[in-house]
Amino acid sequence: MKIIAGEGINEYYAQTLAMLFFPGAKFPKQHEEDDDPSELEVSCTEDAEGNLLAFARMKREDGKEACGEGTFVPMAGVTPQRAKKLAVGRAVFAAGKELFGVQPPWGVLTGVRPAKVAAEFLASGGGIQKTRQFMRSEYFLSQKKAALCASVAAADMKLKKQLAPNMCSVYISIPFCPSRCAYCSFVSYTTPRLLSMIDEYLDRLIEEIGAIFRHIARTEQRVACIYVGGGTPTILSPEQMKRLLSAVSEYVNADELLEFTVEAGRPDTITEEKLAVCKQYGVTRISVNPQSLSDAVLENIGRKHTSMDFFRAYGIAKESGIRDINVDLIAGLPGDNFTRFSRTLDRVCELEPSNITVHSFCVKKSSDFLRQSTDIYKNSGGDAVKCVDYSQLKLRNTGYKPYYLYRQKNTVGNLENVGFAREGHEGLYNVIMMEEFHSVYGAGAGAVTRLVSWKPDGVKPEKIKRIINPKYPYEYLRDDFSASAFEEKLFEAEEAFKLDDKNAEAENE
C-alpha cells in the first residue's frame, strides 16, 4: 500500500491509520516493488486562527476512492502534535467510513495503550462519565469501547496508588518453547540446538540478574514486581527452575514484593515439582494458558496439548497453593467460532481463576498462518467480534472487572486484548508495563529495559530511555554481551537522566 503523507505528518502514524481500514496492509520502502494499488494520501493545513484542517484521500484495490476532511480547534492541554494527529485521524476516519461503509469501534485511537489517553483526561479532573464522552467525541470510539477504556483507566489509577516513588520492577526472559504455535513467528526458539543452550543461557542470565539487582540496590530503589516470562518458562526442569529462582532470592525477599509472577504458559510443561519450586521461592501468580478448550482448534494452531492437559495443569496449579492463577484465551483463532469460544470461556469461568485474559487473534509477520493465506484479516472480524463482546459481558456478569488493556497491529477485526480480575487480584506488572508507571529492568534475550522518569504532576512520564538486549539466545550468549557491559549501560543511562535533570533546572533558573 502506498502512503502519501503531507508536510509535517508522521508517515508511521499515517500507516497505523490506514490499517484501521486495510488490516494487514504492507508498506514497502521506496526501492521495493509494490503490486498493491491501494493508497492513502493525507495533508494538514492551519488557518489564520490556528485551526487545523486535514484532508484524506483513500483508494481501494478495486480503484474506488473516497475523500474526507477533519478539523481541530486548539484547546488547552492538547499539544500541537496531538492536535494535528486528531485532525488527520478524523479526515481518514471520514474517508474510510465513506469508502468501506464501516466505522472502526476504536475510532481514530491508534497505538497499543488506549487507556493512557483516558487516564490523562481522568487525572485532569474528568469523571468516568465525562471520560467516556471525551473518548467518543474526540476519538470517535464506540459506546462500548469508550466505556471499557474509561473503566480500565480508572482501575489503573487505583492500582498506581500501591506504588511508591522509588519502586521499580524486573522482567526475566525465558525465550524457549517446546514447540511453535502456527500463529507465532519465533521459529528458531524451538530448535534442538537452541533448546540445548538452556543451561548455558541460565549462566549468562543469572549474571545479568545480579548486575540488575546490584544497580537497583546502588540507586536505592525497591522492587515492586518480578515477572518471569517467555517463551514458556516452565520448559525449565525443576532443577533449572530452582537454580533461577534461588539466584533471584539472593537479592530480594519475595515476601516484600507486591507480586511475583511465573508465566507458566503451556499446560503440557506444568508439573507438580516445578510449581512446588515456584511456591517455595515465593511466586504469587502464574499463568496456565490453553488459548482454547477445543481440541480441534488446538490441533489447527499447532499447540501440542489437549483440553484435558489444561484441566490437569490447572488442577496442579490450584493445589500448589500459589495465590493467583491467570488463564489466557484467544478470540478469533483460525478454525474457531462463536459456539466453541463461548463454551471455552464458560468452562474456564466455572473454574473461578482469579484472572482471565482474553486476547484477540494476532498474526505475526513470519507465522505459518500468514504464509498460507493473506486473507486472514477482515475489517468485520467475523465471529471474533461476537466472541470479544461475549467475553466482556460474561466476565463482568461473573464478577470480574477489566483492569488491563492493550491493542496490537494485525489483530482480526482491529480488536483488543483485555485482562479481567477479581477485586484485589489484578496483575500489577501488566499495568506497570502498559502505563509505564515506573522503570522496568529486563534480563535475558529479547528483554527491554525501560527507565522511566516522571513529571512532578504525575500525569505522564517525562523521559523514557530504553536498553534493548540481543533478541535471540545465541546472540545473547556472544562474548561481546556481558553482565558487566550491561551494568555499565545502566549506569550511563542513569547518569544521562541526572544530566537531563540538571540541564532542565539550569534552564528554569
Residue pairs with C-beta under 8 A, 6 or more apart in sequence:
1 18
1 22
1 25
1 26
1 27
1 34
1 36
1 38
1 39
1 40
2 34
2 36
2 38
2 39
2 40
3 11
3 14
3 15
3 18
3 27
3 39
3 40
3 41
3 42
4 39
4 40
4 41
4 42
5 11
5 14
5 42
6 41
6 42
6 43
6 44
7 43
8 44
8 84
9 42
9 43
9 44
9 84
9 88
13 85
13 88
13 110
14 40
14 42
14 88
14 92
15 25
15 27
16 110
16 111
16 409
17 40
17 42
17 88
17 89
17 92
17 108
17 110
18 25
18 27
18 40
18 58
18 92
19 25
19 409
19 410
19 414
20 92
20 93
20 96
20 104
20 106
20 108
20 110
20 414
21 58
21 92
21 96
21 99
21 100
21 102
21 104
21 379
22 38
22 40
23 377
23 378
23 379
23 410
23 411
23 412
23 413
23 414
24 363
24 370
24 374
24 376
24 377
24 410
25 36
25 38
26 34
26 36
28 34
36 61
37 59
37 61
37 63
38 59
38 60
38 61
39 57
39 58
39 59
40 56
40 57
40 58
40 59
40 92
41 55
41 56
41 57
41 58
42 54
42 55
42 56
42 57
42 88
42 91
42 92
43 54
43 55
44 52
44 53
44 54
44 55
44 84
44 87
44 88
44 91
45 52
45 53
45 54
46 52
46 53
47 53
50 74
51 71
51 72
51 73
51 74
52 71
52 72
52 73
52 74
52 83
52 84
52 87
53 69
53 70
53 71
53 87
54 69
54 70
54 71
54 72
54 84
54 87
54 88
54 90
54 91
55 67
55 68
55 69
55 91
56 67
56 68
56 69
56 70
56 88
56 91
56 92
56 94
56 95
57 65
57 66
57 67
57 95
58 65
58 66
58 67
58 68
58 92
58 95
58 96
58 99
59 65
60 99
60 100
64 99
65 99
66 95
66 96
66 98
66 99
67 95
67 98
68 90
68 91
68 92
68 93
68 94
68 95
68 96
68 97
68 98
69 90
69 91
69 94
70 86
70 87
70 88
70 89
70 90
70 91
70 92
70 93
70 94
71 87
71 90
72 83
72 84
72 86
72 87
72 90
74 83
77 124
78 86
86 108
86 138
86 139
89 107
89 108
89 110
89 139
90 108
90 140
92 108
93 103
93 104
93 107
93 108
93 140
96 102
96 104
97 103
100 379
102 379
102 380
103 140
103 142
104 414
105 141
105 142
105 144
105 145
105 414
106 114
106 139
106 141
106 142
106 145
106 407
106 414
106 416
107 135
107 136
107 139
107 140
107 141
107 142
107 145
108 139
108 140
109 117
109 135
109 139
109 141
111 407
112 406
112 407
112 408
112 434
113 405
113 406
113 407
113 434
113 435
114 145
114 149
114 405
114 406
114 407
114 416
115 149
115 152
115 153
115 156
115 405
115 434
115 435
116 153
116 434
116 435
116 460
117 135
117 139
117 149
118 131
118 134
118 135
118 149
118 150
118 152
118 153
119 153
119 156
119 157
119 435
120 459
120 460
121 130
121 131
121 134
121 135
121 153
122 128
122 131
122 150
122 153
122 154
122 157
123 157
123 458
123 459
124 459
126 134
128 150
128 151
128 154
131 146
131 149
131 150
131 153
132 143
132 146
132 147
132 149
132 150
133 146
135 141
135 145
135 146
135 149
135 150
136 142
136 143
136 146
141 149
144 389
144 392
145 416
148 392
148 402
148 405
148 416
148 418
149 405
151 401
151 402
152 402
152 403
152 404
152 405
152 418
155 401
155 402
155 403
155 426
155 431
156 403
156 404
156 431
156 434
156 435
159 403
159 426
159 428
159 431
160 431
160 435
160 437
162 224
162 258
162 428
163 224
163 258
163 432
163 437
163 438
164 222
164 224
166 220
166 221
166 222
167 221
167 222
167 223
167 224
167 438
168 216
168 221
168 222
168 223
168 224
168 438
168 439
168 440
168 441
169 223
169 224
169 225
169 226
169 227
169 429
169 432
169 438
169 439
169 440
169 441
170 209
170 212
170 213
170 216
170 223
170 225
170 226
170 227
170 440
170 441
170 442
170 443
171 226
171 227
171 229
171 429
171 440
171 441
171 442
171 443
171 444
171 447
172 205
172 209
172 226
172 227
172 228
172 229
172 244
172 248
172 443
172 444
172 447
173 205
173 229
173 230
173 231
173 442
173 443
173 444
173 445
173 446
173 447
173 469
174 228
174 229
174 230
174 231
174 232
174 233
174 235
174 236
174 444
175 186
175 189
175 230
175 231
175 444
175 445
175 446
175 472
175 473
176 189
176 190
176 194
176 195
176 198
176 201
176 230
176 231
176 232
176 235
176 473
177 184
177 186
177 189
177 190
177 230
177 231
177 232
177 235
177 266
178 190
178 232
178 235
178 266
178 268
178 269
178 304
179 190
179 302
179 304
180 186
180 187
180 189
180 190
180 302
181 301
181 302
181 303
182 300
182 301
182 302
182 334
182 367
182 368
182 369
183 301
183 302
183 333
183 334
183 361
183 362
183 363
183 364
183 367
183 368
183 369
184 364
184 367
185 364
185 365
185 366
185 367
186 231
187 366
188 194
188 472
189 231
189 472
189 473
194 472
194 473
194 474
195 235
197 473
197 474
197 477
198 235
198 236
198 240
199 240
200 477
201 444
201 445
201 473
201 476
201 477
202 240
202 243
202 244
204 476
204 477
204 481
204 483
205 244
205 443
205 444
206 243
206 244
206 247
207 482
207 483
208 443
208 444
208 483
208 486
209 247
209 248
209 251
209 443
210 247
210 250
210 251
210 483
211 483
211 484
211 486
211 487
211 490
212 441
212 443
212 486
212 487
212 490
213 223
213 251
213 252
214 251
214 487
215 441
215 487
215 490
215 491
215 494
216 223
216 441
217 251
219 494
221 439
222 256
223 252
223 256
223 257
224 257
224 258
224 259
224 428
224 432
224 438
225 257
225 258
225 259
225 260
225 261
225 428
225 429
225 432
226 248
226 252
226 257
226 259
226 260
226 261
227 259
227 261
227 263
227 429
228 244
228 261
228 262
228 263
229 261
229 263
230 263
230 265
231 265
232 263
232 264
232 265
232 266
232 269
233 241
233 262
233 263
233 264
233 265
234 241
234 262
234 264
234 265
234 266
234 269
234 270
234 271
234 274
235 266
235 269
236 244
236 274
237 274
238 271
238 273
238 274
238 276
238 277
241 274
241 277
241 278
242 277
242 280
242 281
245 277
245 278
245 280
245 281
245 283
246 281
248 281
249 281
249 282
254 260
254 281
254 282
254 283
254 284
255 282
257 282
257 284
258 428
259 284
259 285
259 427
259 428
259 429
260 282
260 283
260 284
260 285
261 283
261 284
261 285
261 286
261 287
261 427
261 429
262 278
262 283
262 285
262 286
263 286
263 287
263 289
264 270
264 274
264 275
264 278
264 286
264 287
264 288
264 289
264 313
264 317
265 287
265 288
265 289
266 289
266 303
266 304
266 305
267 288
267 289
267 290
267 305
267 309
267 310
267 312
267 313
267 314
268 304
268 305
268 309
268 313
270 288
270 313
270 316
270 317
271 316
272 316
272 319
272 320
275 286
275 316
275 317
275 320
275 322
276 320
278 286
278 320
278 322
279 320
279 321
279 322
283 322
284 322
284 323
284 324
285 322
285 323
285 324
285 325
285 326
285 355
285 427
286 317
286 320
286 322
286 324
286 325
286 326
287 325
287 326
287 327
287 328
287 355
288 310
288 313
288 314
288 317
288 325
288 326
288 327
289 326
289 327
289 328
290 298
290 305
290 307
290 310
290 327
290 328
290 329
290 344
290 348
291 297
291 298
291 301
291 303
291 328
291 329
291 330
291 333
292 298
292 301
292 307
292 329
292 330
292 333
292 336
292 340
292 341
292 344
293 307
293 310
293 343
293 344
293 347
293 348
294 307
294 335
294 336
294 340
294 343
294 344
295 306
295 307
296 335
297 333
297 334
297 335
297 336
297 340
298 305
298 306
298 307
300 333
300 334
300 335
301 333
301 334
301 335
302 368
314 325
314 327
314 351
314 353
317 325
318 325
323 354
323 425
324 354
324 355
324 425
324 427
325 353
325 354
325 355
326 353
326 354
326 355
326 356
326 357
326 419
326 427
327 348
327 351
327 353
327 355
327 356
327 357
328 357
328 359
329 341
329 344
329 345
329 348
329 356
329 357
329 358
329 359
329 391
330 358
330 359
330 360
330 361
331 341
331 358
331 359
331 360
331 361
331 384
331 387
331 388
331 391
331 415
332 360
332 361
332 381
332 382
332 383
332 384
332 387
332 388
332 411
332 412
332 413
332 415
333 361
334 361
334 369
334 376
336 383
336 387
337 383
338 383
338 386
338 387
338 390
341 383
341 387
341 390
341 391
342 387
342 390
342 394
345 356
345 358
345 390
345 391
345 394
345 395
346 394
348 356
349 356
349 394
349 395
349 398
354 421
354 422
354 425
355 419
355 420
355 421
355 422
355 425
355 426
355 427
356 395
356 400
356 419
356 420
356 421
357 404
357 417
357 418
357 419
357 420
358 388
358 391
358 392
358 395
358 417
358 418
358 420
359 417
360 384
360 388
360 408
360 411
360 412
360 413
360 415
360 416
360 417
361 384
361 411
361 412
362 408
362 409
362 410
362 411
362 412
363 369
363 370
363 376
363 377
363 410
364 370
364 410
365 410
369 376
370 376
376 412
377 410
377 412
378 412
378 413
379 413
379 414
380 413
381 412
381 413
381 414
381 415
382 412
382 413
384 412
384 413
384 415
385 413
385 415
388 413
388 415
388 416
391 418
392 402
392 418
395 402
395 420
396 402
396 420
399 422
400 420
400 421
400 422
401 420
401 421
401 422
401 423
402 418
402 419
402 420
403 419
403 420
403 421
403 426
403 427
403 431
404 418
404 419
404 421
404 426
404 427
404 430
404 431
404 434
405 416
405 417
405 418
405 419
405 434
406 416
406 417
406 434
407 414
407 415
407 416
407 417
408 417
411 417
419 426
419 427
419 430
421 427
431 437
432 438
432 440
433 440
436 450
436 452
436 461
436 464
437 452
438 452
438 454
439 449
439 450
439 451
439 452
440 449
440 450
440 452
441 449
441 490
442 448
442 449
442 450
442 467
442 469
443 469
444 469
444 476
445 469
445 470
445 471
445 472
445 473
445 475
445 476
446 469
446 470
446 471
446 472
447 469
448 466
448 467
448 468
448 469
449 466
449 467
449 468
449 469
449 490
449 493
450 464
450 465
450 466
451 464
451 465
451 466
451 467
451 493
451 494
451 497
452 461
452 463
452 464
453 461
453 462
453 463
453 464
453 497
453 500
453 501
454 460
454 461
454 462
455 461
455 462
463 497
463 500
465 493
465 496
465 497
467 486
467 489
467 490
467 493
469 476
469 481
469 486
470 476
470 478
470 481
475 481
